[in-house]
Amino acid sequence: MPDIPIDSCDTPPQTVADQAPSKALSNRGQVVCAAVEVLALSMWIGGLVVIIGAVIPAVFNSFGMEPGGRFLTRVFDGYNRLTLLAVTLLGLAGWWRLRQPRQGERGGSRPSRREATLLGAMVFVAGMIIFVIGPYSITLQEAAFAAQGEVAKKAAYEAFFRIHTVVRGLYLLNLTLGVWLVTIKVNGWLKFQKVPA
């Protein structure tokens, strides 16, 4: 009697019908991940565009410098919380995509190296803004508002605006990286769908 491996007796070979539910679940997961990524990037990028294009001009056209500055500090605190939510959603979607098996020449739904690098850069820049440079900027802003005397006030405002320029530049860098990331994602989706040129 020939030796038959136990595994081959216990597990019947998979048919195409057996694989269909798994593939359908994987496709649904890819759609959910794509939707979550689009929503997260929309919050991250769109929120900043709205603040720069609408909120900042409205605040400084309606309030003085000190109340406007304090109001914008609260606006950016809220935006930073949304950014942390977006990072969490993008991280969860990326984690799910990494766990998926490779499929065909597209490489399944796994994030590309460019996507991962751009997202990593965006998270690093956001972390620098939220946890390091942003709080320091707020401290300098409050010192400028509290300064007494013309010379002290001028020096405090100069210190604040120097660091504020860095923060503003980092926000714009993150906006640029986000638009680039969306472009790469859309390009990947179009290639996968084989949209005719």
N, C-alpha and C positions, 0 to 999 in steps of 0.2 A: 504494500500500500504506500503510495507516494506521500511525502510530507507536504501537507497543505498549511500554509501559514494561517494561524488563528485569525489574524486581522482581516484576511480576505474573506473569511467566512462570516465574521461578525458584521462587517460593514459592506452593504451592497453598493455596487458602483453607482455613482451619481449620474442621473440622466439630465437632459436639458430641462425637463420639467422641474426637477429638484432644485436646479440652480436659479430658476426664474424668480422665486420670491426673494432670494438673497440679493439678486441683481436689482430688483425693483426697490428693495429697501435701501440699497446703496445709492441708487439714482435719486430717491427721495431725500436721502441724507445730503447728497451733493447740492440739491436745489435749496434745502434749508440752510446749508452752510453758505451758499452764494448769497442768499437773501440776508442772512445775518451779517455777512461781511459788507454788503452794500449798505445796510442800515447803519452799521457801526461807522463806516467811513463817511457816510452822509452826515452823521452827527458830528464827527470829528472835523471834517473839512467844511461842511455847510455851516456849522455853528460859528466857526472862525470868520467865514466870509460875511455872515450876517452881522457879527459884532463889528468887524472892520468897516463894512459898507454902510451899515444903517445905525447901529447903536452908538458908536463913538461920535460920529458927526452930530447925531441928535442930542447926545448928552452935553457936548461942549457948546452947542448952539442954544441950549436951554438953561444950563447951570453955570455957575462960576467954576474956577479951577479946583478949589478945595472940595466942594460938594460933588462936582463931576468926577474928580479923581477917586473919591471914596465910593461913589456909586459904581464906577467902572471896576474897582477892586472887587466888589461883590459880584458883578457880572462875570468877571474872569474866574472867580472862585467857583461859581456855578458851572461855567464852561469847563474848568479843569476837572470837576467831578464827572461831567459827561465824557470827558476824554478818558478818564480812568474806567468808566463803564465800557466805552468803545474798545479800549485795550483788552479788557476782560473778555468781551464778546469775540474779538478777533483772535485772541489766544485760544478760546474754547473751539472756535471753528477750525483754526489751524491744527489743534491737537486732534480733532476728529479726522481731518483730512490726512494727517500723517499716519493714522492708524488704518487707513484704507489700503487694500492691496493695489498693486500697479495693474493698470488695465490698458492694453494696447500700446501704441507708440506715444500716446499723450502722457503716459505715466500716471494713469488714474487721476485722482483729484488732488494729489499731493501738491503742496505749495512749491513753486520753483525757488531756486536759490536767490534770484533777484527779488521775488516777493518777500522772502524771509529777511533778506538784507535790508530792504527798504523799511519793512515793518519794524525791524530791530532798531534801525536808525531813528524812526519816528518815536518809538517808545523811549529810547535813550534821551532824545531831545525833550520830549514831554516830561520825563522824570527830572531832568535838569531844571526845567521851568517850574514845575509844580513843587519840588522838594528842596531845591537849592537856591536858584537865582531869584525866583518869584518871591519867596518870603523875605529875602534880603532887600529886594526892590521895595516891598511894602514897608519894611522898617525904615528905609531911607525916605520914602514918601511921607510917612508919619512924622519923621524928624524934620522934614522940610516944612510941613504944615505947622509944626509946633515951634519952629525957630523964631526967636525974637531979634529984632534989629535988622537993618537993611543988609549989612555985610554977612551976618550969620545966615540969614534967609537965602541970600544969593548963593553962598557956598553950599548950603544944604540942597538947594534946587539943582545946582550944577552936578553934585554927586548923584542925586536921584536920576537926573536925565541921562547921565552917562550909563548907568546900569540899566535904565529903562530902554535905552537904545538897543542894548544887547538882548533884553527880553523880547522886544518887538521883532528884532531880527530872527531870533529863534522861532517865534510864532510863524513868521513868514517862511522860514526854512521848512518847518513842519507842514505848512500848507502846500508848498512846492513838492515835498516828498509824497504827501498824500495824493495829490493830483497825478503824480508819476505812478504811484502804486495802483490807482484806479485805472489808468491807461494800460498798464501791464495786465491787470486782471481782465479788462474788457477785450484786449487783444487775444489773450488766451482763450476766452470764451468763444470769440469769433472763429479762431482757428479750429477749436474743437467742433463747433457747429458746421465748419466747412462752408461758411457763407461765401457765395460767389462774388468775385470782385466786380 
